[in-house]
Amino acid sequence: MNVIRQEKYRPSYHFSPKNGWMNDPNGMVYFEGRYHLFYQHHPFGTTWGPMHWGHAVSTDLVNWEEQPIALEPDGLGTIFSGSAVVDERDTSGFFEGKPGLVAIFTHHYSLPNTDQIRQYQSLAYSTDSGESWIKYAGNPVLEDEHCVDFRDPKVFWHKSTEQWVMVLACGQTIRIYHSPNLKEWTFASEFGHGIGSHDAVWECPDLFPLYVDEKREQVKWVMLVSIGDTPGIREGSRTQYFTGEFDGTTFVADAESEKVRWLDYGRDNYAGVCWSDIPAEDGRRLFMGWMSNWRYANQTPTERWRGAMSIPRELALETRKGTVALAQRPVRELEGLRDPVLSLTEPSWEEVRNALSSLQLDCYELVAEFATTGDFGFKVREADGQETLVGYTFATQQVYVDRTQSGRSDFHEDFAGKHGASLTILPDRMDIRIYVDRSSIEVFFDRGQVAITDLIFPDAEAKGLEIFSAEEQVTVFSLELYALK
C-alpha cells in the first residue's frame, strides 16, 4: 500500500482505485456493518472505456478496501451507473425470505456497425453481503426505446405508500417509476420541464427527505440532478438541486427552486448521490461525489489511475434569510484521521502568520473562525510561484478558491480558474474548514453554506501554508490545524 501512496498526486485520504479509470459513485449502500461504494470503472485503461462496477468497502467511511470487480459487461451491454438497496422484506423473491442486496443499474448497448445506442435498466443481486453478484435472468426490467439517454436509476423504499420508487434520468428530465418487487416498473410522473439548468444532459438523480433545521415536524424533499459537459459552457459538468414535496408519485418543486442552485461551487464534485439504508439510529443523509469534471477528466495528469471520490459529507437543510437551502458538512468520522499540529485561541495576526510560516504539509485539515472588515484567506500548497488561494472578498461577500497558480494546468485550457459564490448571510463570526490532499482541496464556508471542491496538481514540494489579510482588519478567534494520516 505504501507504494501506491507514494505515486504522484495519489490522494492520501480520498478513495481512488489502485489501477485504471474511475468516475461516478454507484450502488452506495450500508449493510451488515459495512458501507459499500461501487463506482464506474474501466480496469484496463486510464481513460473512460467499457464500464464495469468497481467495488470498495469500509466500516468507517474513511478507510476503504478495494474489492474484486462486482459487475462486468455482458451480452446486454456495459454497466453504467445505478444504485443498490437492502431488500429487507425480500420483495424480489431473491433471498428466501431474508434481507439481501439488489443492485439496479443501466445496461448500455451499442448497436453493431451503427452510431445507435440503447440504454435500459437491469438488476443484479447478492446473497453473500455484496461479495459476489448474480445478474437477474429477466434483464432488462425497464426499457423505453423513445429515450436515448435513459439511465442512472436511484431506487428507494417509500414507506408511506409501501412501494419501491425509482428516479431515472431521461434526456433533460427525471422520470419517476413505481414497483412492488424491483422487477416490474410502472411510470408515475416526470419532473424537470421549464425548471433548473438545461445546459446539458441530465444525469445521476437522487431524491430523499430531510428535516428542515433539524425539526422533525418540518420535512422537505431534495432532488439532486447532475448535468453533463457541453461545448460553450466553461464550467463543464455540475450538480444542481431542487427542494419541494413528494407524495410517492410526483415531485413538486417549491419557490426556492425557481432559480438554479448548485450543490458545489467548485469544478470537481460531480454525479454525487447518497448512501441507501443508513440505520435510523444514525439518521444522517450521507453523500459522496466524483472529484472530477467531464471537461478535462480524461486528461488529468495521473499515471496508473485516474479519478478519486470526494470526502463523504452529511447533507442538511437550513433556513437562511427565510430561504431553505442545502448545507454540506464533512462527516465526523474524518476526525479519526487527525494528528494535531497547531491550536491557537484568539491569536494575533502576527502569531498566526509566524506559526504557519514554519510548516510544510500536503495532507491536512484547517479549521478557523474569524471576523473581518477586509479581504482574508489562506494560501495552501505554496512554493516557488505555486499556490492555491482560499479566500473571502469583503466588498462582494464572495468566498472562493483560486487555482490559477495551483500547479499543473497545461492539460486543459479550462482547468486554471477562480471559483466562488456569495454568502447569503454574513455572520458576525465566520468559520472556514479546508481539507487539502495531494491533488485536491475541499472548502466549507460558514457551516457548509457554501462548498467548493477543486482538483489541484501542485509539485510534491509545494507544502507551504500562509495567511493573507490586511492585518488591522481581521480578528482570528481560533485556528486549528491537523495533519490527516
Buried (B, 14 or more C-beta within 10 A) or exposed (E): EEEEEEBBBBBBBBBBBEBBBBBBBBBBBBBEEBBBBBBBBBBEEBEBBBBBBBBBBBEBBBBBEBBEBBBBBEEBBBBBBBBBBBBEEBBBEBBEEEBBBBBBBBBBBEEEEEEEEBBBBBBBBBBEBBEEBEBBEEBBBBBBEEBBBBBBBBBBBBEEEEBBBBBBBBBBBBBBBBBEBBBEBEEBBBBBEEBBBBBBBBBBBBBBBBBBEEEEEEEBBBBBBBBBBBEEBEBBBBBBBBBBEBEBEEBEBBEBBEEBBBBBBBBBBBBBBBBBBBEEEEEBBBBBBBBBBBBBBBEBBBEEBBBBBBBBBBBBBBEBEEBBBBBBBBBEBBEEBBEEBBEBEEBEBEEBBEBBEEBEBBBBBBBBBBBBEBBBBBBBBBBEEBBBBBBBBBEEEBBBBBBEBBBBBEEBEBBBBEBBBEBBEEEEEBBBBBBBBBBBBBBBBBBBBBBBBBBBBBBEEBBBBBBBBEEEBBBBBBBBBBBBE
